[in-house]
Structure formats: C-alpha cells, structure tokens
C-alpha cells in the first residue's frame, strides 16, 4: 500500500539527500518534509506498520531505498520500552505520530580514537517529543542516546528516516566503557 503523501515524501527526501552531501544540510531540508508526512500518517500506515512486541520496541520497515541511501521505519513503543544506549553512524529525521517519545542523550568525554573501549560517557539532556514533533541528528561523530517511553506514559509511534539502510548500529555499555556493532532486526512490510 502506498499513498500520494508517502510517495511525495520519498521522492522529495531522495532528491534532497542526493543533492546534498553534508548531513546537516540533509536534515535541514528533510525535517520540514517529515513535519508534513506525520500529518498524513493515517493515509499510509497500515496494520503491519503498527505492529508492537512485548519483547521490546518494534521496528517496522515502511520503505528501504538503498539506491538513494535511505530507509524509513515506523517504530512502535509500548510503555516501558527503550533502546539500548546507541548511535546510528548516520543522519536521521524523526517525527512523532502518536504519544510522547523521550530521548536521553549522552556526551562523550573521552577522545574518539576510533576504538571500541575506554569510552567515557556522561548523561546529557533530555528531549520530550509530543505528537507532531520532529527532531533530527547528525553523526558528530556520534549522536549517542537512549530513546523510549517511560512505563507511566502511553504507547507511542514514530517515523524514522535514516541516511542509510539502518540494519546495524553501535551499542554502548556505559559502565563497561565499551561499544560494539550490533545487527538490528525489523519487521518487513
């Protein structure tokens, strides 16, 4: 199933990302497009995009576009579900369709030497993203955070457009001061 709103978003986002090589330029141009898309989510989100899991947050693939270096997912967050502390190694734009999504950032205080150990992180700020909100990130070199929905809040659904096929990312063990690359599963549409 497709919709004119989704097709328009994909076309415009692909054209913009292809004509702009800087991640900051990509999110600057695509964030307003995501703002329009979340208003039209009811025209293209199907039951398979709203799948949840008792095991953890669900990543439901809407469209993978390796030819454009893009992927779009609907993430479904039940109360109490969180990502691990992670980074994406990519730019991204996120829009909240339902509920309130919470993002807690981490700041790297040790130098980035390109290694996976002796990484010192401290907690940073928090973003509370209500329905209709759009946020973005760029690798700088890392945008390290944890995202989810506290147990006392209702479920949330968010759309995530990444500047690559998002099938893996770095997971951080804050206490262990390490990170490792991890494959991330998703539900096919």
PEZI-V864252 format. One record per backbone hydrogen bond with DSSP energy under -1.0 kcal/mol. NH is the residue of the N-H (numbers start at 1). CO is the residue of the C=O. E is the energy in kcal/mol with one decimal. If there is no record, write none. Layout:
<<NH:CO:E> <NH:CO:E>>
This chain:
<<7:3:-2.8> <8:4:-2.6> <9:5:-2.3> <10:6:-2.8> <11:7:-2.5> <12:8:-2.6> <13:9:-3.1> <14:10:-2.6> <15:11:-2.2> <16:12:-2.4> <17:13:-2.8> <18:14:-2.1> <19:15:-1.3> <26:22:-2.1> <27:23:-2.4> <28:24:-1.7> <29:25:-1.9> <30:26:-2.3> <31:27:-2.2> <34:30:-2.1> <35:31:-1.9> <36:32:-1.5> <37:33:-2.2> <38:34:-2.6> <40:37:-1.3> <43:40:-2.3> <44:41:-1.5> <45:41:-2.8> <49:46:-1.6> <50:47:-1.1> <58:76:-2.4> <60:74:-2.6> <61:187:-3.0> <62:72:-2.8> <63:72:-1.9> <65:70:-2.9> <68:65:-2.0> <70:65:-1.9> <71:162:-1.4> <72:63:-3.0> <73:160:-2.1> <74:60:-2.9> <75:158:-3.2> <76:58:-2.3> <77:156:-3.1> <80:149:-2.3> <81:78:-2.0> <83:147:-2.8> <86:145:-2.6> <87:170:-1.7> <92:137:-2.1> <93:161:-2.4> <94:135:-3.0> <95:159:-2.4> <96:133:-2.4> <97:157:-2.4> <98:157:-1.9> <101:129:-2.7> <102:148:-2.7> <103:127:-2.6> <104:146:-3.0> <105:125:-2.7> <106:144:-2.5> <107:122:-3.2> <109:120:-2.8> <110:120:-1.1> <113:111:-1.0> <119:177:-2.4> <122:107:-2.2> <124:105:-3.4> <127:103:-2.7> <129:101:-3.3> <132:96:-3.0> <133:130:-2.7> <135:94:-2.5> <137:92:-2.1> <145:86:-2.3> <146:104:-2.2> <148:102:-2.3> <149:81:-2.0> <153:150:-1.9> <156:77:-2.4> <157:98:-1.8> <158:75:-2.3> <159:95:-3.2> <160:73:-2.6> <161:93:-2.9> <162:71:-2.7> <163:91:-2.3> <167:165:-1.5> <169:182:-1.9> <171:180:-3.0> <172:85:-2.8> <173:178:-3.0> <177:173:-1.3> <178:173:-1.5> <179:116:-2.0> <180:171:-2.1> <182:169:-2.7> <184:167:-2.8> <187:59:-3.4>>
